[in-house]
Amino acid sequence: MDQRIWLLWLHSEDGAVNRLMAQGVIAMQRGALEQALERFDEIVKRAPGFAEGWNKRATVLYMMGRHRDSVADVQHVLSLEPRHYGALSGLGMILVALGREEDALTWLQRALELNPYLDGVRRLADQIGERLKGKRT
């Protein structure tokens, strides 16, 4: 089921956007982050209502260490698709990187409510929960 959801999220009705998405994903996988960012920038200009363009750009910005820019893009994703558990978990990871673990845990738990099979997200949420519990006692 998860794979089918991602395939739906990745597909645009615009063939040019789909080609840019494929190019951006390949560039991201190769570590060519500037090239990937260029592709995703073009997608959000061409198709501002296409949530996955914003999500992929948020991911690249996160990988580049541009956390605040990434948060802004994730917020845009969630305004377009509030059930985007990839964006919700991504926001949690960004907040961890910013040292905001309590906030991060909230977003990670929201992602898990939508998709309880995100094992990596569950492990991270459990680790943060344990750390926070230790601080409170």
Secondary structure by P-SEA (a helix, b strand, c coil): caaaaaaaaaccccaaaaaaaaaaaaaaaacaaaaaaaaaaaaaaaccccaaaaaaaaaaaaaacaaaaaaaaaaaaaaacccaaaaaaaaaaaaaaacaaaaaaaaaaaaaaacccaaaaaaaaaaaaaaaaaaac
